[in-house]
Amino acid sequence: MKELEKNKILSQIEENLYQLREIIIEENNERAKIGMTEICIDCGKSGKVCCGSAIEFKYSDELLLINLILGVNFPNQSQIPDMCFFLSPSGCCLIARDAFCINFICDKIKEKIPVDKMRRLRELEGLHLNLQLQIEQRLKRFISAYDLTAFRNYNK
């Protein structure tokens, strides 16, 4: 983080990070509005979750860094055995998530929520992923340019 601040990278991506956070908030509101959040909560209460083992390995160093910048505190250990490392009893601890996690729609949601109700959510998710990728690419260039090996293979 000190290197990001020292090299003014944070100030360069600050607006993008703000926009990303706002899009994610809007996505979450849309999920609640269409009933998706309630479906996920019900599954979680019954011990069923979509976040299987080793999904955390899909996360790039840059995406983990975005979460750190956004103030996420990573757990010290897995909280739910045989599930994604980032899954907590109250859901995913990450703010910015991998495309796989964002795009996954289970059969229960497909059955209960009509496609036309999902349209706005999918548009927001597209905006989210596009902006997130832009931020990840800028961070990747920075990490490579400054040879910040501390970030390389952080999640492996």
N, C-alpha and C positions, 0 to 999 in steps of 0.2 A: 504494500500500500504506500509505503514511503517513496518507493521508486516511481510509482504512478503519480503521486503528488509532486515530487521533485521535478519530474519531466513534464508536468502540466497536462498529463493524459486525462486525469479526472476532470479537469476543467473543460477539456475538449469534448468529452463524451457526456458531460453533466446533463445537457438538454435531452440527449437521447435516452439516458437512464431515467430521467423524469417522465418522458413520453412512454417508455416501456412500463414503468410502474403504473401509470395512468391506464394504459391499455389492459394490463393484467387485472387491475381493479374492475374495469368495465367488463372484462371477460367473466370474472367471478360473480359480478352482479347479474350478468346475463344467465350464467349457469343456475343461479338461484331462481331467477325469474321463470325459466322454462321448466324447473323441477328437477334438473340434473343433480344439483347439490343434495337434495333430499334423498334421491335414489342412492347416491354414493354413501351418504350417512347411514341409511338403513342397511346397506350391505356391510358396512364397517361394523355396525352394532351386532350383526349376526355372525361376525368373524370372517366374512368374505371380503377380500380386497383384490384389486387388479395389479397391485405393485409387487410383482414377484421377485424372487431372489436374483441378485446380480444386475438389476436394472441400473444401479448406480454407476456401473462401469460404462454406460453409454454417455456419461457426462464428460464433456471436454474440460480441460484445465481452465479455459477461458470462461466457460459457462459457470463453473464453480467460483471463479474470481468475480464474475458479475454478481452472484449471490452474496459473496462476502462484502462487496462494495455496497449492496443494497441492505446490508445489516443482518444477514442471516447468520445465526450461530449454528454451526454444524454439531451434531451429536458426537460424543466421544466414542460411543459404541452403538451397535444396532439395538433398537428398542423393541423390535418385533422380530422374533426368530424366523429365518427363511423368507424374509421379505426384503424389499429395497432398504438400503442403509438409511435413506432419508425419510422413510415412513415412520411417523410417530403415532401414538394413540389418537391424536387429533387430526391426522392427515399428513400430507407432505410438508416438510419443514422448509422447502425451497420456495422462493418467489419466482425466479426464472427457471423454467423446466425444459428438459429435452423435448425435441419434436415428437419423439415416440410417445412420451407421456401426455403431451398436449393433444395429439391426434387420436389417441386410443379412445374408442367408444365401444363399450361392452354391449352384448346382446340385449341385456335388460333395458339399457337406455334406448337402444334402437327400437325395441318393442314398445316402449312407453312414450317416447317423445317423437312426434312426427318430424319428418325431414324439414318441412317448411319452418318449424319452430327452431330448428338448429341453425338455420341460415345465418342469422346475425352473429351467433357465437362463432361459427366457422370463419366468417369475415374477420372478426376480431382476432381469432387465433392466427389467421394469415398475416395480419398486420404485426402481431406480436412476434411471430417467427421471423419475419423479414427484418424488423428492427433489431431483434436480438442477434440475428446473424451478422448484421452490420457492426454491432458493438463487439461481438466475438472476433470478427476479422480485424478490427482496429487493435484489440488487445493482443491478438496473435502476432500482428506485425510488431507491436511494441515489445513483446516478450522476446521475439526473435532478434530484433534490432539491438536490444540491450543484453542479450544472452542471459536472461534471468532463469537460470537452470533450476532455481527453487520451485518454479511453477511447472516445469516440465514433468510429465508423468506423475503429477501430484495424486491423481485419482487412480493410479494403476497399482 
